[in-house]
Amino acid sequence: MRVGMIINYAGGFSETVTELGDFEKAGLQILFVAEAYSFDAVSQLGFIAARTSTLEIASGILPIYSRTPALTAMTAAGLDFVSEGRFTLGLGSSGPQVIEGWHGVPFDAPIGRTRELIEICRMVWRRERLEYHGKHYDLPLDSSTGRGTGLGKPLKLINHPVRERIPIVIAAIGPKNVALAAELAEGWQPIFFVPEKAALSWGGPLAEGRAKRDAALGELDVVVTAPFAIGEDVTSLREVSRPFFALYIGGMGAPGKNFYYDQAVRYGYGKEAALIQEAYLAGRKDEAAALVPADLLEKTSLIGPAGYVAERLAAFKEAGATTVNVTSLAPTHAARVKDIETLRDLM
């Protein structure tokens, strides 16, 4: 398995980038930069590319609605260029709150749009003339529909990309989107990954997608995320994730339209999810956090003595994980670097 790390939405960016050289030496292999309604990920990724030499970099994730398909392809090619072939394009649909509230565009057809976006990106990277007439994207714009001037031309990327196939990772938890990731992408990034329950939740969709997968894509990279700390007295740090779970299960959406709530239900936490959502949407965030099951906090983390962490890594690997993105909870930079070294040795 690869060792990855995530740079969070807010705070500490400059300090983290300054420290990346130490993490590279310790065995860190890939770094993901998030983008929600935060600073954009692209400028940060470009800065990181200039400050590192071997570390792979990835968007984690770029929402599919916030850029045109051609701009997404151009951006990925540009980041792959400045990083000398070290970039992975992480994509995801985000959710209606962000897409309609922040970007002001309809949250519609996430599955169909993701498929077409991937097809368009790969056309651009192959430097084909961009002529694509799908259900959701029409390039060049067809003026007979009453839109545009009729002057659009099928263009191709001016520059020659470093690679004509930049790796794509799709963040997905819904069955149809997971199947799409297994079919079309180089990687799949779930959230709330519980190894013991992963097959129950996603086994069917993954098998469906893999049955249609082009062998040229290689094996599916399964990118999982976990808070991380090694020590004899660190299990209390699992509690740090309570507000995160409460936000996603309770507040990332509305009743009947929350993908993370649905995932908790698929895991068997239906009663708890309902109580978390009720409390969170009523403004009782601390109560919602307290309701997050301790079992969920434990099984989605890598927190405990080295032997326990090794057992959990084995469970993640057995469940199909190939990249583990950790958020180190150690209190100092030196301790975080040491933990990454230990994690690398345990894999």
C-alpha positions as CSV (number, residue, x, y, z in Angstrom):
1,M,0.0,0.0,0.0
2,R,1.0,3.6,-0.6
3,V,1.3,6.1,2.2
4,G,-0.7,9.3,1.5
5,M,-1.6,12.5,3.4
6,I,-4.2,15.2,3.1
7,I,-3.8,18.9,3.4
8,N,-6.9,20.2,5.1
9,Y,-9.1,23.0,3.9
10,A,-7.9,25.6,6.4
11,G,-4.8,26.6,8.3
12,G,-1.2,25.7,8.4
13,F,-0.6,25.4,4.6
14,S,2.8,27.2,4.5
15,E,4.0,25.3,7.5
16,T,2.9,22.0,6.1
17,V,4.6,22.6,2.7
18,T,7.8,23.6,4.5
19,E,7.7,20.3,6.2
20,L,7.0,18.1,3.2
21,G,10.6,17.4,2.5
22,D,10.9,15.6,5.8
23,F,7.7,13.6,5.0
24,E,9.1,12.6,1.6
25,K,12.3,11.3,3.2
26,A,10.1,9.4,5.8
27,G,8.2,7.6,3.1
28,L,5.2,9.7,2.2
29,Q,4.3,8.9,-1.4
30,I,1.3,11.0,-2.4
31,L,-0.3,14.2,-1.1
32,F,-3.9,15.2,-1.6
33,V,-5.2,18.8,-1.5
34,A,-8.9,19.3,-0.8
35,E,-11.2,21.9,-2.4
36,A,-14.7,22.7,-1.2
37,Y,-15.6,26.3,-0.6
38,S,-12.1,27.0,0.5
39,F,-9.0,28.3,-1.3
40,D,-8.8,26.6,-4.6
41,A,-6.7,23.4,-4.7
42,V,-5.0,24.2,-8.0
43,S,-2.8,27.1,-6.9
44,Q,-1.8,25.1,-3.8
45,L,-0.9,22.1,-5.9
46,G,1.2,24.2,-8.2
47,F,3.1,25.6,-5.2
48,I,3.7,22.1,-3.8
49,A,4.9,20.8,-7.1
50,A,7.6,23.5,-7.1
51,R,8.7,22.6,-3.5
52,T,8.9,18.8,-3.9
53,S,10.7,16.5,-6.2
54,T,9.4,12.9,-5.9
55,L,6.1,13.3,-4.0
56,E,3.0,12.6,-6.1
57,I,0.3,15.2,-5.8
58,A,-3.4,14.9,-6.2
59,S,-6.6,17.0,-6.1
60,G,-8.8,15.6,-3.4
61,I,-11.2,16.5,-4.9
62,L,-12.1,19.0,-7.7
63,P,-15.9,19.2,-8.0
64,I,-17.1,18.3,-11.4
65,Y,-19.5,21.2,-11.7
66,S,-17.1,24.1,-10.9
67,R,-15.0,24.0,-14.1
68,T,-15.8,23.2,-17.7
69,P,-14.6,19.8,-18.9
70,A,-12.0,21.5,-21.1
71,L,-10.7,23.6,-18.3
72,T,-10.5,20.6,-16.0
73,A,-8.4,18.8,-18.6
74,M,-6.2,21.9,-19.2
75,T,-5.7,22.2,-15.4
76,A,-4.7,18.6,-15.0
77,A,-2.3,18.8,-17.9
78,G,-0.8,21.9,-16.5
79,L,-0.3,20.5,-13.1
80,D,1.2,17.3,-14.6
81,F,3.6,19.5,-16.5
82,V,4.8,21.6,-13.6
83,S,5.2,18.5,-11.5
84,E,6.9,16.5,-14.2
85,G,4.3,13.8,-14.3
86,R,3.4,13.5,-10.7
87,F,-0.2,14.7,-10.7
88,T,-3.4,12.7,-10.2
89,L,-6.8,14.2,-11.0
90,G,-9.2,13.6,-8.1
91,L,-12.8,14.3,-9.1
92,G,-16.1,14.2,-7.2
93,S,-19.6,15.6,-7.4
94,S,-19.6,17.3,-4.0
95,G,-23.2,18.0,-3.0
96,P,-26.1,20.4,-3.7
97,Q,-25.3,22.7,-0.8
98,V,-21.9,23.6,-2.2
99,I,-22.7,23.3,-6.0
100,E,-25.9,25.3,-5.9
101,G,-25.1,27.4,-2.9
102,W,-21.5,28.4,-3.7
103,H,-21.2,27.9,-7.4
104,G,-24.8,28.7,-8.4
105,V,-25.2,25.9,-10.9
106,P,-27.7,23.0,-10.8
107,F,-26.6,19.8,-9.1
108,D,-27.9,17.4,-11.8
109,A,-26.9,14.1,-13.4
110,P,-23.6,13.5,-11.4
111,I,-23.1,10.1,-12.9
112,G,-23.6,11.1,-16.5
113,R,-21.6,14.2,-16.1
114,T,-18.7,12.4,-14.5
115,R,-18.6,9.9,-17.3
116,E,-18.6,12.5,-20.0
117,L,-16.1,14.7,-18.2
118,I,-13.6,11.8,-18.0
119,E,-14.1,11.0,-21.7
120,I,-13.5,14.7,-22.7
121,C,-10.4,15.0,-20.5
122,R,-8.8,11.9,-22.1
123,M,-9.6,13.3,-25.6
124,V,-7.9,16.6,-24.6
125,W,-4.8,14.8,-23.2
126,R,-4.5,12.8,-26.4
127,R,-4.6,16.1,-28.3
128,E,-7.6,15.1,-30.3
129,R,-9.8,17.8,-31.8
130,L,-12.4,18.4,-29.2
131,E,-15.7,17.4,-30.9
132,Y,-18.0,15.8,-28.3
133,H,-21.7,15.7,-28.4
134,G,-23.0,14.0,-25.3
135,K,-26.2,14.3,-23.2
136,H,-24.6,16.9,-20.9
137,Y,-21.8,18.5,-22.8
138,D,-21.9,19.7,-26.4
139,L,-18.5,20.7,-27.9
140,P,-18.4,22.8,-30.0
141,L,-21.7,24.3,-28.9
142,D,-24.5,23.5,-31.4
143,S,-26.1,26.8,-32.4
144,S,-29.1,25.1,-33.8
145,T,-30.3,24.6,-30.3
146,G,-30.7,28.3,-29.9
147,R,-27.5,28.7,-27.9
148,G,-24.2,30.3,-29.0
149,T,-23.1,32.1,-32.1
150,G,-22.3,29.1,-34.3
151,L,-18.7,30.2,-34.5
152,G,-17.3,27.5,-32.2
153,K,-14.5,25.3,-33.6
154,P,-13.3,21.9,-32.6
155,L,-9.9,22.8,-31.1
156,K,-7.1,20.7,-29.7
157,L,-4.7,21.4,-26.8
158,I,-1.8,23.6,-28.0
159,N,0.7,22.0,-25.7
160,H,1.9,18.4,-25.6
161,P,1.0,16.9,-22.2
162,V,3.6,15.1,-20.3
163,R,1.3,12.1,-20.3
164,E,-1.7,11.4,-22.5
165,R,-3.4,9.6,-19.7
166,I,-3.2,11.3,-16.4
167,P,-4.5,9.1,-13.5
168,I,-8.1,9.9,-12.4
169,V,-9.5,9.1,-9.0
170,I,-13.2,9.4,-8.4
171,A,-14.5,10.1,-4.9
172,A,-17.7,8.1,-4.6
173,I,-19.9,6.3,-2.1
174,G,-23.2,5.8,-3.8
175,P,-23.6,2.5,-5.6
176,K,-23.9,3.9,-9.2
177,N,-21.0,6.3,-8.8
178,V,-18.8,3.5,-7.2
179,A,-19.6,1.3,-10.2
180,L,-18.6,4.1,-12.5
181,A,-15.3,4.6,-10.7
182,A,-14.5,0.9,-11.0
183,E,-15.3,1.0,-14.7
184,L,-13.6,4.2,-15.9
185,A,-11.1,5.6,-13.4
186,E,-7.6,4.6,-12.3
187,G,-8.7,5.0,-8.7
188,W,-11.6,5.2,-6.3
189,Q,-11.8,7.2,-3.1
190,P,-14.5,6.3,-0.6
191,I,-15.2,8.0,2.7
192,F,-15.9,6.4,6.1
193,F,-14.1,3.2,5.0
194,V,-14.7,0.4,7.5
195,P,-12.8,-2.6,6.2
196,E,-15.1,-5.2,7.8
197,K,-18.2,-3.6,6.1
198,A,-16.7,-2.4,2.8
199,A,-17.8,-5.5,0.8
200,L,-21.3,-5.3,2.3
201,S,-21.6,-1.7,1.2
202,W,-19.6,-1.6,-2.1
203,G,-18.8,-5.2,-3.2
204,G,-21.6,-5.4,-5.7
205,P,-21.0,-2.0,-7.4
206,L,-17.3,-2.6,-7.5
207,A,-17.8,-6.0,-9.2
208,E,-20.3,-4.4,-11.7
209,G,-17.8,-1.7,-12.7
210,R,-14.8,-4.0,-12.9
211,A,-16.7,-6.3,-15.2
212,K,-16.7,-3.4,-17.7
213,R,-13.2,-2.1,-17.0
214,D,-10.6,-1.7,-19.7
215,A,-7.6,-3.8,-18.9
216,A,-5.4,-0.9,-20.0
217,L,-6.5,1.0,-16.9
218,G,-4.7,-1.5,-14.6
219,E,-5.9,-2.5,-11.2
220,L,-8.2,-0.1,-9.4
221,D,-6.3,2.1,-6.8
222,V,-8.5,2.2,-3.7
223,V,-7.7,5.3,-1.8
224,V,-8.9,5.2,1.9
225,T,-8.6,7.9,4.5
226,A,-7.9,7.5,8.2
227,P,-6.9,9.7,11.2
228,F,-3.6,8.3,12.5
229,A,-1.6,8.1,15.7
230,I,0.7,5.4,17.1
231,G,1.3,4.9,20.8
232,E,0.3,3.1,24.0
233,D,-1.9,6.0,25.2
234,V,-3.4,7.6,22.1
235,T,-6.8,5.9,21.7
236,S,-8.5,9.0,23.2
237,L,-7.5,10.7,19.9
238,R,-10.3,8.8,18.1
239,E,-12.6,11.3,19.7
240,V,-11.1,14.1,17.6
241,S,-13.1,12.8,14.6
242,R,-16.5,13.2,16.3
243,P,-17.3,16.7,14.9
244,F,-16.2,15.6,11.4
245,F,-18.6,12.6,11.4
246,A,-21.4,14.7,12.9
247,L,-21.0,17.4,10.2
248,Y,-21.0,14.9,7.3
249,I,-23.7,12.5,8.6
250,G,-25.9,15.3,10.1
251,G,-25.2,18.5,8.2
252,M,-23.9,17.8,4.7
253,G,-27.2,17.9,3.0
254,A,-30.9,17.8,4.0
255,P,-33.1,15.0,5.2
256,G,-33.5,12.6,2.3
257,K,-30.6,14.1,0.4
258,N,-27.4,13.4,2.3
259,F,-25.0,10.9,0.7
260,Y,-23.0,10.4,4.0
261,Y,-26.1,9.8,6.0
262,D,-27.0,7.1,3.5
263,Q,-23.6,5.5,3.9
264,A,-23.9,5.4,7.6
265,V,-27.3,3.6,7.1
266,R,-25.7,1.1,4.8
267,Y,-23.2,0.3,7.5
268,G,-26.0,-0.5,9.9
269,Y,-26.0,2.8,11.9
270,G,-29.5,3.9,10.8
271,K,-30.8,4.7,14.2
272,E,-27.7,6.6,15.2
273,A,-27.6,8.5,11.9
274,A,-31.2,9.7,12.3
275,L,-30.5,11.0,15.8
276,I,-27.2,12.6,14.7
277,Q,-29.0,14.4,11.8
278,E,-31.9,15.5,14.0
279,A,-29.6,17.0,16.5
280,Y,-27.2,18.6,14.0
281,L,-29.9,20.3,11.9
282,A,-31.4,21.6,15.1
283,G,-28.2,23.3,16.0
284,R,-27.2,20.9,18.7
285,K,-23.8,20.1,17.2
286,D,-22.1,18.9,20.4
287,E,-25.0,16.5,21.0
288,A,-24.7,15.2,17.4
289,A,-21.0,14.6,17.9
290,A,-21.6,12.7,21.1
291,L,-24.0,10.4,19.3
292,V,-21.4,9.2,16.7
293,P,-20.8,5.5,17.5
294,A,-17.5,4.7,19.1
295,D,-17.2,1.6,16.9
296,L,-17.4,3.8,13.8
297,L,-14.6,6.1,15.1
298,E,-12.4,3.1,15.9
299,K,-12.9,1.1,12.7
300,T,-12.3,4.1,10.4
301,S,-9.0,5.1,12.1
302,L,-5.4,4.0,12.6
303,I,-5.0,5.0,16.2
304,G,-3.4,2.8,18.8
305,P,-0.3,0.9,19.6
306,A,1.9,-0.2,16.7
307,G,0.7,-3.8,16.8
308,Y,-2.9,-2.7,16.7
309,V,-2.2,-0.3,13.8
310,A,-0.5,-3.1,11.9
311,E,-3.6,-5.3,12.4
312,R,-5.8,-2.5,11.1
313,L,-3.6,-2.0,8.1
314,A,-3.9,-5.7,7.4
315,A,-7.7,-5.4,7.5
316,F,-7.6,-2.4,5.2
317,K,-5.4,-4.3,2.7
318,E,-7.6,-7.4,2.9
319,A,-10.6,-5.1,2.1
320,G,-8.9,-3.9,-1.0
321,A,-7.2,-0.6,0.1
322,T,-4.1,0.2,-1.9
323,T,-3.4,3.8,-0.8
324,V,-3.9,4.9,2.8
325,N,-4.3,8.7,3.3
326,V,-3.6,9.5,6.9
327,T,-4.1,12.6,8.9
328,S,-1.4,12.5,11.6
329,L,-2.6,13.6,15.1
330,A,0.9,13.6,16.7
331,P,1.5,16.9,18.5
332,T,4.9,17.9,16.9
333,H,6.4,17.8,13.5
334,A,9.2,15.4,14.6
335,A,6.6,13.0,16.0
336,R,4.5,13.2,12.8
337,V,7.5,12.4,10.7
338,K,8.5,9.5,13.0
339,D,4.9,8.1,12.7
340,I,5.0,8.2,8.9
341,E,8.3,6.3,9.0
342,T,6.7,3.7,11.3
343,L,3.6,3.5,9.2
344,R,5.8,2.9,6.1
345,D,7.6,0.1,7.9
346,L,4.3,-1.5,9.0
347,M,3.0,-1.8,5.5
